[in-house]
């Protein structure tokens, strides 16, 4: 068996075929390295094992037990009598949030140690492979040079990886775990303890008291995402075609006027439009002055009007972005095809339908998917334009124009229902992931890429 082949054999075979020092490496990390005079690497593996065993009994086991129970003693005040004087003493109880975080951190620490243990076994297998091939076993300096030359990127990635584990993976798992607890306004940590409740919060959202809010908001979220994506895409392409029409004067001036809306911060534009469309705003005032209406049009105070207003305002903000991308595509379309179609007598609409639009759609398909997912999670437009309003008494902590993401924000900030917010966050992720995969795998750009 060659060296390369043996480096890929299962660890069970390595244990069966290996010498006594290899077998002991499965129990004592770094033992094979120490026997073969790789003292630095062997000591590092051994110290890792000793540190883990020490930490396991002192920190990890209590942390995991705390994560399982989420605390047994609530914080509170106890009245005690000392020398005839009644004193109120604060009792330091358990903190369910910290217990959950420390428990998750301990599990991640165990996963990191498991990887180090696997590296120890791979090192032992590699030493056996070197012996079988008659090659020299490198010392620590030679190993370090190999790591620096061939696997330098892995060394550089170790520090960012630790950061990702602590500041991305841990908070994400923590958020997911909250969905399976009763951490809400009735159990405000750290003053009160919360507990594991399984899928009760999911049942509450799908068939319980939250179903009357969740499904209408889900329907509106999907309608909004489709309408917002389709309108900005279609009218952006139309605007790009108009601005690229042959013979149009002052093209640069027109493009600059539309691009100005991109330069203005989005929240400023939305707040201005909110005042502009107000019941007593400039638009209603102007229409009443010229006699077109007698009563203000409820652009933002009526649920139906508010939804159409949101889609319209989003078009005003989003069309320039699509126009810029479509302009770049149109300017790079093969002119030979268009000229040949014109010679054959094809109309402008036929050229657009058969040549221009399919090529624009092919190139912009991934961008469209990104826009669709972005609109599902479009917090700014709803929050700054309507704030989720107008209010709806049938909804829990939500208004008529709230999306799932703005409802999640209100559940977290206003209602303090962190378990329900976590459930909504998980559902938003599932919806976004499913739509992304379905749309992308069925797009022409994916099929062309897979065919190559």
C-alpha positions in Angstrom: 0.0 0.0 0.0 1.5 3.4 -1.0 1.9 6.3 1.3 -0.9 8.3 -0.4 -3.3 5.4 -0.2 -2.5 4.6 3.5 -3.2 8.3 4.4 -6.8 7.6 3.4 -7.5 4.3 5.1 -10.2 4.3 7.9 -9.0 4.9 11.5 -10.4 1.5 12.5 -7.9 -0.2 10.2 -5.1 2.1 11.5 -5.9 0.9 15.0 -6.0 -2.8 14.0 -2.8 -2.6 11.9 -0.9 -0.1 14.0 1.8 -0.8 16.6 1.3 -0.4 20.4 2.2 3.4 20.3 -0.4 4.0 17.5 -3.0 2.1 19.6 -2.2 4.2 22.7 -2.6 7.4 20.6 -6.3 6.7 20.5 -6.2 7.0 24.3 -3.3 9.3 25.0 -3.1 12.1 22.4 0.3 12.7 20.8 1.8 9.4 22.1 2.9 8.3 18.6 4.5 11.7 18.0 6.5 11.4 21.3 7.7 7.9 20.5 8.9 9.1 17.1 10.7 12.1 18.5 8.1 14.7 17.4 8.3 16.1 20.9 6.8 19.6 20.3 3.8 18.3 18.4 3.3 15.4 20.8 3.4 17.7 23.8 0.9 20.1 22.2 -1.6 17.2 21.6 -1.0 15.9 25.2 -1.5 19.3 26.8 -4.7 19.8 24.7 -6.0 16.5 26.1 -5.1 17.3 29.7 -6.6 20.8 29.4 -9.8 19.4 28.0 -10.1 16.7 30.7 -9.5 19.3 33.5 -12.0 21.7 32.0 -14.5 18.9 31.3 -15.1 18.1 34.9 -14.7 21.7 36.3 -16.6 23.7 33.7 -18.2 21.7 30.9 -20.2 19.2 32.9 -21.8 21.9 35.2 -22.4 24.1 32.1 -24.2 21.4 30.2 -26.2 20.5 33.3 -27.2 24.2 33.6 -28.2 24.2 30.0 -30.4 21.2 30.5 -32.2 22.6 33.6 -31.9 26.3 32.7 -31.7 27.1 36.4 -33.5 26.1 39.5 -33.3 29.1 41.8 -35.0 32.4 40.8 -33.6 35.7 41.7 -35.6 37.6 44.3 -35.7 39.4 47.6 -35.9 37.7 51.0 -36.8 39.5 54.3 -34.5 38.6 57.2 -34.6 39.7 60.8 -31.1 40.6 62.2 -31.1 41.8 65.9 -34.7 42.7 65.7 -34.3 44.7 62.5 -36.0 43.5 59.3 -33.7 43.6 56.3 -34.5 42.9 52.7 -31.7 40.8 51.1 -31.3 40.3 47.4 -31.0 36.6 46.6 -28.7 35.8 43.7 -30.5 33.2 41.7 -29.8 31.5 38.4 -29.7 33.3 35.1 -31.3 31.1 32.3 -29.8 33.2 29.5 -26.2 32.8 30.8 -26.7 29.1 31.6 -27.9 28.5 28.0 -25.0 30.5 26.5 -22.4 28.8 28.6 -23.8 25.4 27.8 -23.7 26.1 24.1 -20.2 27.5 24.4 -19.2 24.3 26.2 -20.6 22.2 23.3 -18.7 24.2 20.8 -15.5 23.8 22.9 -16.1 20.0 22.8 -16.5 20.1 19.1 -13.2 22.0 18.7 -11.5 19.4 20.9 -13.0 16.6 18.8 -11.4 18.2 15.8 -8.0 18.4 17.6 -8.4 14.7 18.6 -9.1 13.8 15.0 -5.9 15.7 13.9 -4.0 13.6 16.5 -5.2 10.4 14.9 -4.4 11.7 11.4 -0.9 12.6 12.6 -0.5 9.1 13.9 -1.7 7.6 10.6 0.6 9.8 8.7 3.6 8.6 10.7 2.7 5.0 10.0 2.4 6.0 6.3 5.9 7.5 6.4 7.4 4.5 8.0 5.8 2.1 5.5 7.2 4.2 2.6 10.6 4.4 4.2 10.5 8.2 4.3 12.0 10.4 7.1 9.6 11.5 9.9 9.9 15.4 9.9 10.6 17.3 13.1 8.5 20.2 14.4 10.5 22.8 12.4 10.1 20.9 9.2 6.4 20.4 9.9 6.0 24.1 10.5 7.7 24.9 7.2 5.4 22.6 5.4 2.4 24.2 7.1 3.7 27.7 6.3 4.3 26.8 2.6 1.5 24.4 1.7 -1.2 25.2 4.2 -0.5 28.8 5.1 -4.1 29.8 4.4 -5.3 27.3 7.0 -3.1 29.0 9.6 -4.4 32.4 8.7 -8.0 31.2 8.8 -7.7 29.8 12.4 -8.2 33.2 14.0 -11.2 34.3 11.9 -12.6 30.8 12.4 -12.6 31.3 16.2 -14.3 34.7 15.7 -17.0 33.1 13.5 -17.6 30.4 16.1 -17.9 32.9 19.0 -19.7 35.8 17.3 -21.7 34.1 14.5 -22.3 30.4 15.2 -22.9 30.7 19.0 -25.4 33.6 18.7 -27.2 31.8 15.8 -27.5 28.5 17.8 -28.6 30.5 20.8 -31.4 32.2 18.8 -32.5 28.8 17.5 -32.6 27.4 21.0 -34.8 30.2 22.2 -37.5 29.0 19.9 -37.8 25.8 22.0 -38.2 27.7 25.3 -40.9 29.8 27.0 -38.6 32.9 27.1 -41.3 35.7 26.8 -42.7 38.7 28.6 -44.2 36.3 31.3 -40.7 34.9 32.0 -38.4 38.0 31.8 -34.8 36.8 32.3 -32.7 37.3 34.4 -35.4 38.0 37.0 -37.4 34.9 36.1 -36.3 31.6 34.8 -37.5 30.1 31.5 -37.6 26.5 30.6 -37.6 24.1 27.6 -41.0 23.7 26.0 -40.2 21.8 22.9 -42.2 22.7 19.8 -44.9 24.5 21.8 -44.0 27.9 20.3 -44.1 26.5 16.8 -47.5 25.1 17.5 -48.6 28.5 18.8 -47.6 30.1 15.6 -49.1 27.6 13.2 -52.3 26.6 15.0 -52.5 28.6 18.2 -53.2 32.2 19.1 -50.5 33.5 16.7 -51.9 31.7 13.6 -54.3 34.6 13.0 -51.4 37.0 12.7 -48.7 34.7 11.1 -50.6 33.5 8.0 -52.0 36.9 7.0 -48.5 38.5 7.4 -46.9 35.6 5.5 -49.3 36.1 2.7 -48.7 39.8 2.5 -44.9 39.2 2.8 -44.9 37.0 -0.3 -47.2 39.3 -2.2 -45.0 42.2 -1.4 -41.8 40.4 -2.3 -43.2 39.3 -5.7 -44.8 42.7 -6.5 -41.7 44.7 -5.4 -39.3 42.5 -7.3 -41.4 42.4 -10.5 -42.2 46.1 -10.7 -38.7 47.3 -10.1 -37.3 44.8 -12.6 -39.8 45.4 -15.4 -39.9 49.2 -15.1 -36.2 49.4 -14.6 -35.7 47.5 -17.9 -38.2 49.8 -19.7 -36.4 52.9 -18.4 -33.0 51.5 -19.4 -34.4 50.8 -23.0 -35.8 54.3 -23.2 -32.5 55.9 -22.1 -30.6 53.8 -24.6 -32.9 54.7 -27.5 -31.0 55.8 -30.6 -31.3 59.5 -31.1 -32.3 60.4 -27.6 -30.7 63.7 -26.6 -29.1 64.4 -23.2 -28.8 60.8 -22.2 -26.2 61.5 -19.5 -28.4 64.2 -18.0 -31.4 61.8 -17.8 -29.3 59.0 -16.3 -27.9 61.4 -13.7 -31.4 62.6 -12.7 -32.5 59.0 -12.0 -29.2 58.1 -10.3 -29.6 61.0 -7.8 -32.3 59.0 -6.0 -29.6 56.4 -5.3 -27.3 59.0 -3.8 -29.9 60.1 -1.3 -30.0 57.8 1.8 -32.9 55.5 1.7 -34.3 56.3 5.1 -34.3 60.0 4.2 -36.3 59.3 1.0 -38.8 57.1 2.9 -39.3 59.6 5.7 -39.9 62.4 3.1 -42.4 60.2 1.3 -44.1 59.4 4.6 -44.7 63.1 5.2 -45.6 63.7 1.5 -48.3 60.9 1.5 -49.7 61.8 5.0 -53.5 62.5 5.2 -52.6 66.1 5.8 -49.5 66.1 3.7 -48.5 68.2 0.6 -50.0 65.7 -1.9 -53.5 65.6 -0.3 -53.3 69.4 0.2 -52.5 70.0 -3.4 -55.3 67.7 -4.7 -57.8 69.4 -2.4 -56.7 72.8 -3.4 -57.2 72.2 -7.1 -60.5 70.5 -6.4 -59.8 67.0 -7.5 -60.8 65.5 -4.1 -62.9 66.7 -1.2 -61.5 64.4 1.5 -57.9 63.3 2.0 -56.9 60.1 0.3 -55.8 57.6 3.0 -52.5 56.7 1.3 -51.0 55.4 4.6 -54.0 55.2 7.0 -56.0 52.6 5.0 -54.7 49.0 4.8 -55.3 48.6 1.0 -54.1 52.1 0.1 -51.1 51.7 2.3 -50.0 48.5 0.6 -50.3 50.0 -2.9 -48.4 53.1 -1.6 -45.6 51.0 -0.3 -45.2 49.2 -3.6 -45.3 52.5 -5.5 -42.7 54.1 -3.2 -40.5 51.1 -3.5 -40.6 51.4 -7.3 -39.4 55.0 -7.0 -36.5 53.8 -4.9 -35.6 50.5 -6.6 -36.1 51.3 -10.3 -32.8 53.3 -10.7 -30.8 50.3 -9.4 -32.3 48.0 -12.0 -31.9 50.7 -14.6 -28.2 50.9 -14.1 -27.6 47.1 -14.2 -29.9 46.7 -17.3 -28.1 49.6 -19.0 -24.8 47.9 -18.7 -26.3 44.7 -20.1 -28.0 46.4 -23.0 -24.9 48.3 -24.0 -23.0 45.0 -24.2 -25.6 43.0 -26.1 -24.4 41.6 -29.5 -25.4 44.2 -32.0 -25.2 41.7 -34.9 -28.3 39.8 -33.7 -30.3 43.0 -33.4 -29.2 44.3 -36.8 -30.0 40.9 -38.4 -33.5 40.9 -36.8 -34.1 44.4 -38.1 -33.0 43.4 -41.6 -35.4 40.5 -41.4 -38.2 42.9 -40.6 -38.7 42.2 -36.9 -40.5 45.0 -35.0 -39.0 46.6 -31.9 -41.3 44.6 -29.7 -40.3 41.3 -31.3 -36.6 42.2 -30.9 -37.2 43.0 -27.2 -39.3 39.8 -26.7 -36.9 37.4 -28.5 -33.5 38.9 -28.1 -33.1 41.7 -25.6 -35.3 40.5 -22.7 -34.2 36.8 -22.6 -30.5 37.9 -22.5 -31.2 40.5 -19.8 -33.2 37.9 -17.8 -30.4 35.3 -18.2 -27.8 37.6 -16.7 -30.0 39.2 -14.0 -31.6 35.9 -12.8 -29.2 35.6 -9.7 -29.7 39.3 -9.0 -33.5 38.9 -9.2 -33.3 36.0 -6.7 -31.2 38.2 -4.4 -33.7 41.1 -4.7 -36.6 38.8 -4.0 -35.0 37.5 -0.8 -34.0 41.0 0.1 -37.6 42.2 -0.2 -38.8 39.4 2.1 -36.5 40.9 4.6 -37.0 44.5 3.6 -37.2 46.1 7.0 -36.5 49.8 6.0 -39.4 50.4 3.5 -42.1 49.2 5.9 -40.6 50.6 9.1 -39.8 54.1 7.9 -42.8 54.5 5.6 -45.8 53.1 7.6 -44.2 51.6 10.8 -46.3 48.5 10.0 -49.5 50.5 10.3 -52.4 51.1 10.1 -53.1 49.2 13.3 -55.1 46.0 13.2 -56.9 44.8 16.3 -57.0 41.2 15.0 -53.2 41.0 14.9 -50.9 40.4 17.9 -48.2 43.1 18.0 -48.5 43.8 14.3 -50.1 46.2 11.9 -51.8 45.7 8.5 -48.6 46.3 6.5 -46.1 44.6 8.7 -43.9 42.0 7.1 -42.7 38.9 9.0 -39.3 40.7 9.6 -40.9 43.8 11.1 -43.2 41.7 13.2 -40.2 39.8 14.5 -38.7 43.2 15.4 -41.8 44.2 17.4 -42.0 40.8 19.1 -38.4 41.3 20.3 -38.4 45.0 21.2 -41.9 45.8 22.2 -43.5 42.5 23.4 -40.3 40.8 24.7 -41.6 37.5 23.3 -38.1 36.2 22.3 -39.3 32.6 21.8 -41.9 33.7 19.2 -39.4 36.0 17.6 -37.0 33.1 17.3 -39.6 30.9 15.7 -40.4 33.7 13.1 -36.7 34.1 12.4 -36.3 30.4 11.7 -39.3 30.4 9.5 -38.1 33.4 7.5 -34.8 31.6 7.0 -36.5 28.4 5.7 -38.8 30.4 3.4 -35.8 32.4 2.0 -33.7 29.3 1.6 -36.4 27.3 -0.1 -37.3 30.0 -2.6 -33.7 30.7 -3.4 -32.9 27.1 -4.2 -36.1 26.5 -6.2 -35.7 29.7 -8.2 -32.0 29.4 -8.8 -31.9 25.7 -9.8 -34.7 26.4 -12.3 -33.1 29.5 -13.8 -31.5 29.5 -17.2 -28.2 30.8 -15.8 -27.9 27.8 -13.5 -28.8 25.3 -16.3 -26.2 26.8 -18.6 -23.6 26.8 -15.9 -24.4 23.1 -15.0 -24.1 22.1 -18.7 -20.6 23.5 -19.0 
